[in-house]
Amino acid sequence: MILDNLNTFLATAIGGLLFKWLAGAVKSCWVWLHKVYPEEKFLVEQLNISPIFIRLSHMKYKKSTKKYQKKQKISYTTIGTIIIVLFLYFFYSFSQLLIKGPIYWIDYKVKETNDLVWMRPNEVTNPFGTSAWKITPEICKDDDKIKKILTIKPQTKEFVCGYMLDPQKRDELEKATNKNTISIISMSTILYLAMLFFISIGCGMIIDVYINKKITILNESEIERYKQYLT
C-alpha cells in the first residue's frame, strides 16, 4: 500500500517536480559540502579538517580569522546545543505524528454523530488513541459483525457502510485519499528539510567554535616559531 501510494505520488506532476527538485537539491548540496575556497585551503592542508566539516560550519575562514573570546565560545556552544536539541525534539515528535497519523487515510468527522473516523477505500477504522475497531465491506454485509462494534453510533456505521458498498463513493474516497497522501508527503518533505536546516545551523555554531580554536592554535604556533627564529 505504501509503495503504491508513493508510486502514485511520483507519477503526478507535483510528485515528479518534487522528485526532480530533491534530486537537484541533493546534487547541489553534495557539491557545496566538498567546496573549499582558496583562502581556506590551509584548513585542509595544514589542519586536516574535512571540507564537509568546514561547510557545515556555515562560515568562511582565513588565517587572519579573529580568536573567539571565552564568552563567545560559551554563547555559541550553548545556543547551538539548544537549537540542536529543540529541533531534534521537533523532528522526533513530527515523525511520531506521521507514524501514528492518517497519512494514507482520510481523517473524517461524521456530521450527524460527531464521530471521528479514519477512512480509505475498503477500510474504515478508529483514529489513533481511541477504542479499536475496523469496518470493511465484508463486515458491512454481515449484520452480526457490524452489531458487535459498539464504540461508534449506528448512524456512523450506516454512513461508513454507505461508502464501503457504493462503488462511486469508494472511487471518490480513493481519489480523496490519494490527494491527502500527496499533500502530507509534500508538506512533510518541506518540514523535514526545514528542521534539518536548523539542526545544521546549531551544529554549525559548535563546529565554528572548534575550527576557530584550531586556527588560533595554528596562528599561535606560527608566531612562536617566528619568535624562536628571530632569537
N, C-alpha and C positions, 0 to 999 in steps of 0.2 A: 504493500500500500504506500509506504514512504517513497520507495523508488518510483512508483507510478506517478505519484504527485509531483516528485522532483522532475521527472521527465516531462510531465505536462507543463510544469512551470517553465522549464528551459525551452520548451517548444513555443512558448508565447513570445510576442515581440518584446515585452518588458523583460522577460527572463533572458532572452538572447542578448539584449542590450546590457543587462546587469552582468551577465557572464563575461561579455567582451570587456566591460568596464573593469571588472575584477581582475581579469587576465592582464589587462594593460596596467592596472594599478600594482599588481604583484611584480610585473617586469620592471616598472619604473622604480619601485621600492628596492628591488634587488640591485639595480644599477646605482641607486643613491647610497645604499648601505656599503658599497665597495668603492665609493668615490673618495679620493684623497686629494685635497687641494695642495698646490706646490709648497705653500708655507707650512703645511702640516706633515710633510714627509719625514721630518726629524722624529715625529712621534712613532712612526712605523719603523724607521731605520735605526734609531738610537734607543728608543724606549720599548720597542717590540709590542706596541699597542695595536690591536687589530683595527682595521678601517671600520668594521662594523661597530665596534665599541665606540670609536670616535664619533661616528654619525649618530649613534643612539644617544649621545650627549646633547644633540641638537645645538651644538656650538661649533664655531670655527676657532682654531688656535694658531698662535705664533709663539716663537721662542720668547718674545717680549711680553707674553701674557702676564698680567699682574698677579702676584700671590694673593690668595684669599686670606683674610684675617679670620681669627678664631670664631668670631660672631657670625661671619658669613658662612663658614663651614657648617656651623651648628644649624643656622637658619635653613640653608639649602637642603641639608640632610633631613632635618625634621619635616619640612614642608614636602619634600619628595616622598618620604616614607608615608606621610598622611595621605597624599594623593594616591599612592600605590595601594595602600590598604583599603581606602574608600572605594576606589573603582574596581578593585578585585572583589569587594563585597557586592557591589552593583552587578558585576559580571556573574558572580555565583548566584545571586538572587534571581537575576533575569533568566539564567539558564534553568534554574529550578522551576520558574514560572512556565517556561517553554516546555519543559519535560512533562509537567503536570497539566498544562493548559491545553485548550482545544485547538491545536494547530491544524489538525485535519478534520475538524468538526465545525459546525455552526453553533454558536452559543445563543440559544433562543429562549425567550420568556413567553410562555403561553398567556395571552391576554385574558382569557376567560377565567383562569385559575391562578395566575401569577407563579405557576411552577416553572422553574428554570431547568432546561434540558440541553444536552449536547446531541446534535443531530448530524447524521451523514447518511448517504444512501445505504439502505439495507440495515441500518442500526441506529438506535437512539438509546442514550444512557444517562446516568446521573452525572452532574457536574462534580468535579473534584471536591472532596470534603463532605459530601452528603451521602445519605444511605444508598448503598449499591443496588442497582437494578439495571436491567437491559431489556430492550424490546426489539425484536426482529420481525420481518414479515411472517415467519413461521409461528412466532409466539402470538402475533395478532390473529392468526387463523385458528388458534387453539384457545377456546373460551376458558378452560381450566387454568392454563398457564397465565393468561392475561389477568385473571381474577386474583391470582396469588401475589401480584405486585400491588402492595398496599401503601407504599410511600408517596405515591402521586395520585391525584384525583381522577375519577372516572372520565371527566371531560378531557383531561390531558391525554389519557390513554386513547380516547376516541380521536383526538386531534393527531396524535402521533401515528396511529394506525391508518388514518386517512392519508398521510404522506407515504407510509410504508407500502400501501396496497394500491395507490393510484400511480400508474406509470408516468403520467405527465408531471405530477407533483414531484416524483422521485427524480425525474430529469432536471426539474427546476432546482431541486435540492443539491443535486450533483454539481450543477453549474455554480451555485452559490458557495458550495464547499470549496471548489477549486479556486474561485475568486478570493475567498477568505484565506486559503492557504498561501496563494501567491502574495497577497498583501502582507501577511505575517512574515513570510520568508524575506520579502524585500525590506520591510522595516527592521526586522531582526538583524539583517546583514549590516544595515547602516548603523544601528545602535551598537553592535559588536565592534565595528571599526572605530566608532567614536570612543568607546570605552578603552579599546586597545591603544588608541592615540594618547588619551590622558594617562594611561598607565605608563606609556613610553616617556611622557613628559616627566612623571615622577622619577622613573629610573634614570632619565637624562640628568636630572638635578644631582643625583647621587654620583653618577658616573663623572659629571663635570667636576665635582669636588676631588674625585680620585685623580683625574687627568691633570687638574691644576696642581695637585700635590706632586705628581711625577715631574711636571715641568719645573716646578720650584726646586725640587731636589737636583734636577739636571743643571739648572742655571747656577745653583749654589756650588755644585761640584766643579763646574767650569770656572767659576770665579775663584774658587780655592786653588785650582790648578794654575790659573793665571797668576795668582799671588805667589805661589811656590816657584813659578818660572822666573818671576821678577826678582825674587830673593836668591 
